[in-house]
Amino acid sequence: MNFYRKESNIKDYHACLKALKAETKSKLAFTPLNKNLPNTIEALIDSEELAKILGIKKNTLSIWKCTKRYNLPVVKVGRLVRYRLADVEKFIQDNTHQLSNNGESNEY
């Protein structure tokens, strides 16, 4: 998938991701039982939140996961599917292409 977005929209995505990250980190803030262990919990979002960020339908994410169309790792919690914010950021960066003056991607 290629994200053909204007630069302002890309900034909006990054701002949205930063806000989600901060919100999720505050929800996940905890003190480990063993003070010698690092805080290893990463921020997770559900399919609905990710669909809003990417501007796609939730069902599209299910299809991508089932067909393995894109390399977007998931975290399974029982029957629930979650996405790491770090993986989402990497996915967006990997699929962001600059447009040339004639409106075509420089990648192809």
Backbone as ProteinMPNN parsed JSONL, in Angstrom:
{"seq_chain_A": "MNFYRKESNIKDYHACLKALKAETKSKLAFTPLNKNLPNTIEALIDSEELAKILGIKKNTLSIWKCTKRYNLPVVKVGRLVRYRLADVEKFIQDNTHQLSNNGESNEY", "coords_chain_A": {"N_chain_A": [[0.844, -1.174, 0.0], [0.501, 2.218, -0.734], [0.976, 5.323, 0.698], [-0.193, 8.039, -0.459], [0.003, 10.978, 0.393], [-0.458, 14.415, 1.174], [2.064, 16.538, 2.549], [1.132, 17.853, 4.855], [-0.916, 16.159, 5.724], [0.554, 13.91, 6.434], [1.962, 14.909, 8.593], [-0.202, 15.25, 10.29], [-0.888, 12.566, 10.752], [1.387, 11.742, 12.149], [1.198, 13.402, 14.398], [-1.187, 12.469, 15.462], [-0.419, 9.821, 16.065], [1.547, 10.341, 18.028], [-0.038, 11.492, 20.052], [-1.731, 9.316, 20.629], [0.197, 7.526, 21.551], [1.143, 8.815, 23.882], [-1.222, 8.889, 25.397], [-1.793, 6.143, 25.662], [0.519, 5.253, 26.952], [0.241, 6.511, 29.441], [-1.981, 5.166, 30.374], [-0.901, 2.637, 30.643], [1.034, 2.913, 32.529], [2.972, 1.663, 35.115], [4.407, 0.187, 38.06], [6.995, -2.036, 38.11], [7.011, -5.237, 39.761], [9.465, -6.314, 40.488], [12.082, -4.297, 40.966], [14.408, -4.331, 39.47], [13.817, -5.136, 36.94], [13.232, -4.031, 33.607], [10.742, -1.704, 32.386], [8.776, -3.154, 30.204], [6.425, -3.157, 28.78], [4.685, -2.351, 25.871], [2.942, 0.214, 24.06], [-0.288, -0.564, 22.967], [-2.743, -0.73, 20.394], [-6.133, -1.073, 19.24], [-7.886, -2.626, 16.428], [-9.855, -0.881, 15.51], [-8.954, 1.685, 16.298], [-6.562, 1.785, 14.83], [-7.541, 1.638, 12.221], [-8.824, 4.115, 12.039], [-6.601, 5.822, 12.202], [-5.202, 5.153, 9.846], [-7.102, 5.709, 7.987], [-8.824, 3.848, 6.839], [-11.132, 1.044, 6.462], [-12.104, -1.039, 9.216], [-12.48, -3.695, 8.545], [-10.772, -3.98, 6.389], [-8.264, -4.142, 7.58], [-8.517, -6.644, 8.788], [-8.627, -8.27, 6.523], [-6.068, -7.792, 5.44], [-4.525, -8.94, 7.466], [-5.333, -11.61, 7.386], [-4.692, -12.389, 4.733], [-2.065, -11.794, 4.699], [-1.043, -9.63, 3.347], [0.354, -7.239, 3.813], [3.248, -6.425, 5.735], [2.48, -6.145, 8.678], [2.768, -6.538, 11.842], [0.88, -8.303, 14.348], [-0.463, -8.452, 17.682], [-1.655, -11.012, 19.549], [-4.121, -11.299, 21.949], [-5.564, -13.502, 23.637], [-8.511, -13.918, 21.953], [-8.451, -11.463, 20.891], [-7.133, -8.894, 18.755], [-4.33, -6.875, 18.605], [-2.254, -3.993, 17.954], [1.124, -2.929, 17.962], [2.245, 0.335, 18.666], [4.763, 1.119, 17.793], [5.195, -0.659, 15.66], [3.179, 0.205, 13.955], [4.004, 2.819, 13.355], [6.394, 2.216, 11.978], [5.327, 0.798, 9.808], [3.854, 2.842, 8.523], [5.933, 4.609, 7.839], [7.457, 2.938, 6.154], [5.721, 2.691, 4.027], [5.341, 5.175, 2.971], [5.671, 7.365, 0.359], [7.413, 9.72, -1.597], [6.11, 12.107, -3.829], [6.759, 12.887, -7.236], [7.155, 15.821, -9.335], [5.34, 15.414, -11.399], [3.325, 13.992, -10.213], [3.717, 11.298, -9.796], [4.959, 8.463, -8.008], [8.269, 8.333, -6.734], [9.354, 5.912, -6.264], [8.66, 3.929, -8.061]], "CA_chain_A": [[0.0, 0.0, 0.0], [1.245, 3.466, -0.797], [0.284, 6.453, 1.295], [0.033, 9.244, -1.245], [-0.581, 12.034, 1.202], [0.251, 15.677, 1.204], [2.922, 16.611, 3.732], [0.345, 18.248, 6.033], [-1.619, 14.975, 6.208], [1.545, 13.058, 7.087], [2.193, 15.513, 9.906], [-1.38, 14.935, 11.091], [-0.76, 11.172, 11.18], [2.418, 11.673, 13.188], [0.651, 14.046, 15.59], [-2.175, 11.526, 16.0], [0.315, 8.721, 16.672], [2.169, 10.832, 19.265], [-1.093, 11.642, 21.052], [-2.127, 7.963, 21.03], [1.291, 6.96, 22.318], [1.137, 9.439, 25.202], [-2.424, 8.448, 26.089], [-1.661, 4.724, 25.983], [1.573, 5.113, 27.966], [-0.291, 6.895, 30.746], [-2.869, 4.076, 30.796], [-0.105, 1.456, 30.95], [2.071, 3.213, 33.514], [2.933, 0.801, 36.284], [5.689, -0.048, 38.706], [7.247, -3.472, 38.114], [7.177, -5.832, 41.076], [10.904, -6.398, 40.698], [12.616, -2.997, 40.524], [15.537, -4.545, 38.572], [13.312, -5.435, 35.604], [12.809, -2.829, 32.871], [9.333, -1.592, 32.018], [8.816, -3.637, 28.827], [5.116, -3.124, 28.13], [4.589, -1.371, 24.795], [1.596, 0.71, 23.805], [-1.054, -1.354, 22.0], [-4.02, -0.168, 19.97], [-6.97, -2.089, 18.597], [-8.118, -2.476, 14.987], [-10.683, 0.299, 15.268], [-8.084, 2.858, 16.403], [-5.631, 1.769, 13.708], [-8.295, 1.963, 11.01], [-9.015, 5.568, 12.039], [-5.301, 6.439, 11.916], [-4.848, 4.925, 8.449], [-8.18, 6.169, 7.112], [-9.381, 2.695, 6.138], [-12.138, 0.326, 7.237], [-11.6, -2.066, 10.13], [-12.504, -4.955, 7.804], [-9.579, -4.015, 5.544], [-7.174, -4.655, 8.431], [-8.739, -8.089, 8.936], [-8.247, -8.898, 5.257], [-4.602, -7.734, 5.359], [-3.97, -9.905, 8.413], [-5.657, -12.953, 6.901], [-3.981, -12.668, 3.484], [-0.653, -11.415, 4.899], [-0.726, -8.734, 2.228], [1.363, -6.286, 4.261], [3.975, -6.849, 6.926], [2.013, -5.375, 9.825], [2.652, -7.534, 12.912], [-0.214, -8.189, 15.319], [-0.298, -9.091, 18.987], [-2.899, -11.705, 19.902], [-4.418, -11.394, 23.376], [-6.732, -14.365, 23.538], [-9.085, -13.784, 20.615], [-8.331, -10.066, 20.486], [-5.981, -8.507, 17.935], [-3.809, -5.552, 18.942], [-1.098, -3.563, 17.17], [2.08, -2.089, 18.675], [2.395, 1.641, 18.033], [6.06, 1.145, 17.1], [4.999, -1.352, 14.384], [2.334, 1.063, 13.113], [4.871, 3.899, 12.871], [7.294, 1.644, 10.978], [4.501, 0.493, 8.648], [3.552, 4.095, 7.83], [7.171, 5.103, 7.241], [7.838, 2.05, 5.061], [4.764, 2.818, 2.932], [5.211, 6.576, 2.596], [6.486, 7.637, -0.818], [7.379, 11.104, -2.071], [5.629, 12.262, -5.19], [7.539, 13.769, -8.097], [6.377, 16.965, -9.831], [4.242, 14.985, -12.273], [2.339, 13.268, -9.425], [4.021, 9.871, -9.696], [5.873, 8.101, -6.947], [9.665, 8.149, -7.148], [9.742, 4.536, -5.963], [8.312, 3.003, -9.129]], "C_chain_A": [[0.886, 1.232, 0.0], [0.402, 4.567, -0.187], [0.654, 7.697, 0.496], [-0.685, 10.379, -0.524], [0.217, 13.314, 1.024], [1.03, 15.737, 2.513], [2.133, 16.986, 4.983], [-0.409, 17.052, 6.595], [-0.665, 14.032, 6.918], [1.85, 13.595, 8.474], [1.023, 15.225, 10.833], [-1.324, 13.501, 11.606], [0.244, 11.059, 12.318], [1.93, 12.314, 14.488], [-0.359, 13.121, 16.268], [-1.482, 10.352, 16.692], [0.969, 9.139, 17.983], [1.14, 10.955, 20.376], [-1.56, 10.279, 21.556], [-1.072, 7.317, 21.912], [1.285, 7.499, 23.747], [-0.051, 8.957, 26.027], [-2.29, 6.993, 26.546], [-0.586, 4.502, 27.038], [1.049, 5.458, 29.343], [-1.239, 5.819, 31.279], [-2.077, 2.864, 31.27], [0.955, 1.686, 32.019], [1.89, 2.311, 34.735], [4.334, 0.675, 36.856], [5.914, -1.555, 38.711], [7.435, -3.996, 39.538], [8.652, -5.947, 41.433], [11.526, -5.133, 40.124], [13.781, -3.148, 39.547], [15.105, -4.833, 37.138], [12.905, -4.145, 34.889], [11.318, -2.867, 32.584], [9.226, -1.933, 30.531], [7.47, -3.611, 28.118], [5.109, -2.012, 27.09], [3.139, -0.971, 24.612], [0.941, -0.125, 22.71], [-2.34, -0.626, 21.659], [-4.827, -1.263, 19.288], [-7.191, -1.742, 17.116], [-8.901, -1.214, 14.661], [-9.836, 1.587, 15.305], [-7.124, 2.936, 15.211], [-6.332, 2.131, 12.4], [-8.533, 3.471, 10.908], [-7.72, 6.275, 11.664], [-4.979, 6.338, 10.429], [-5.913, 5.411, 7.476], [-8.764, 5.059, 6.268], [-10.453, 2.046, 7.013], [-11.471, -0.746, 8.097], [-11.517, -3.416, 9.421], [-11.274, -5.102, 6.907], [-8.39, -4.556, 6.329], [-7.295, -6.163, 8.614], [-8.315, -8.836, 7.68], [-6.726, -8.922, 5.116], [-3.967, -8.783, 6.255], [-4.16, -11.327, 7.897], [-4.837, -13.326, 5.666], [-2.482, -12.395, 3.578], [-0.166, -10.514, 3.762], [0.383, -7.749, 2.588], [2.013, -6.81, 5.535], [3.623, -5.912, 8.082], [1.763, -6.359, 10.966], [1.487, -7.242, 13.855], [0.182, -8.875, 16.614], [-1.642, -9.709, 19.325], [-3.001, -11.779, 21.42], [-5.715, -12.188, 23.458], [-7.258, -14.317, 22.118], [-8.973, -12.37, 20.073], [-7.054, -9.817, 19.693], [-5.601, -7.082, 18.306], [-2.584, -5.277, 18.087], [-0.197, -2.706, 18.043], [2.216, -0.765, 17.928], [3.712, 1.733, 17.276], [5.949, 0.462, 15.73], [4.165, -0.513, 13.411], [3.174, 2.196, 12.533], [5.804, 3.398, 11.77], [6.532, 1.343, 9.684], [4.211, 1.757, 7.837], [4.803, 4.637, 7.151], [7.584, 4.259, 6.041], [6.946, 2.223, 3.827], [4.489, 4.262, 2.54], [6.182, 6.854, 1.463], [6.319, 9.091, -1.212], [6.902, 11.123, -3.515], [6.549, 13.199, -5.962], [6.619, 14.9, -8.58], [5.214, 16.551, -10.709], [3.211, 14.11, -11.545], [2.57, 11.786, -9.304], [5.017, 9.635, -8.571], [7.278, 7.895, -7.494], [10.131, 6.706, -6.976], [9.554, 3.608, -7.142], [8.9, 3.421, -10.429]], "O_chain_A": [[1.915, 1.262, 0.675], [-0.77, 4.718, -0.533], [1.683, 8.326, 0.745], [-1.842, 10.686, -0.813], [1.418, 13.285, 0.757], [0.683, 15.053, 3.477], [2.433, 16.486, 6.067], [-0.537, 16.928, 7.813], [-1.042, 13.411, 7.912], [1.982, 12.826, 9.426], [1.217, 14.983, 12.024], [-1.67, 13.24, 12.758], [0.002, 10.379, 13.316], [2.226, 11.808, 15.57], [-0.384, 13.004, 17.494], [-1.897, 9.933, 17.772], [0.952, 8.378, 18.95], [1.406, 10.571, 21.515], [-1.763, 10.093, 22.755], [-1.392, 6.647, 22.893], [1.407, 6.736, 24.706], [0.09, 8.653, 27.211], [-2.634, 6.657, 27.679], [-0.75, 3.661, 27.922], [1.372, 4.777, 30.317], [-1.299, 5.582, 32.486], [-2.505, 2.147, 32.175], [1.69, 0.766, 32.376], [0.803, 2.214, 35.304], [5.32, 1.017, 36.203], [5.096, -2.289, 39.266], [7.95, -3.293, 40.408], [9.034, -5.698, 42.577], [11.495, -4.925, 38.911], [14.118, -2.188, 38.854], [15.924, -4.782, 36.22], [12.3, -3.264, 35.5], [10.709, -3.936, 32.544], [9.547, -1.1, 29.683], [7.385, -4.009, 26.957], [5.478, -0.874, 27.382], [2.224, -1.716, 24.962], [1.535, -0.365, 21.659], [-2.952, 0.014, 22.514], [-4.272, -2.256, 18.817], [-6.74, -0.705, 16.63], [-8.641, -0.556, 13.653], [-9.985, 2.462, 14.453], [-6.899, 4.01, 14.653], [-5.774, 2.85, 11.571], [-8.453, 4.041, 9.82], [-7.741, 7.229, 10.886], [-4.536, 7.311, 9.818], [-5.659, 5.515, 6.276], [-9.155, 5.281, 5.123], [-10.657, 2.447, 8.159], [-10.419, -1.283, 7.748], [-10.593, -4.191, 9.665], [-10.789, -6.213, 6.689], [-7.598, -5.338, 5.802], [-6.292, -6.877, 8.596], [-7.714, -9.908, 7.761], [-6.152, -9.938, 4.722], [-2.998, -9.438, 5.87], [-3.245, -12.147, 7.968], [-4.343, -14.449, 5.563], [-1.723, -12.718, 2.664], [0.966, -10.629, 3.29], [1.249, -7.457, 1.764], [1.398, -7.545, 6.308], [4.384, -5.003, 8.414], [0.685, -6.947, 11.058], [1.157, -6.087, 14.122], [1.042, -9.756, 16.638], [-2.654, -9.011, 19.382], [-2.089, -12.259, 22.093], [-6.811, -11.635, 23.363], [-6.534, -14.64, 21.176], [-9.352, -12.103, 18.933], [-6.026, -10.45, 19.932], [-6.448, -6.189, 18.318], [-1.954, -6.196, 17.562], [-0.682, -1.851, 18.784], [2.292, -0.747, 16.7], [3.771, 2.364, 16.22], [6.53, 0.933, 14.753], [4.408, -0.518, 12.204], [3.065, 2.501, 11.345], [5.986, 4.066, 10.753], [7.035, 1.603, 8.59], [4.31, 1.748, 6.61], [4.739, 5.079, 6.004], [8.012, 4.799, 5.021], [7.37, 1.933, 2.708], [3.508, 4.542, 1.85], [7.381, 6.607, 1.593], [5.214, 9.632, -1.167], [7.255, 10.256, -4.314], [7.055, 14.179, -5.416], [5.431, 14.915, -8.256], [4.204, 17.252, -10.768], [2.321, 13.547, -12.183], [1.723, 11.071, -8.769], [5.815, 10.51, -8.235], [7.457, 7.349, -8.583], [11.185, 6.326, -7.487], [10.231, 2.582, -7.221], [8.704, 2.747, -11.441]]}, "name": "protein", "num_of_chains": 1, "seq": "MNFYRKESNIKDYHACLKALKAETKSKLAFTPLNKNLPNTIEALIDSEELAKILGIKKNTLSIWKCTKRYNLPVVKVGRLVRYRLADVEKFIQDNTHQLSNNGESNEY"}
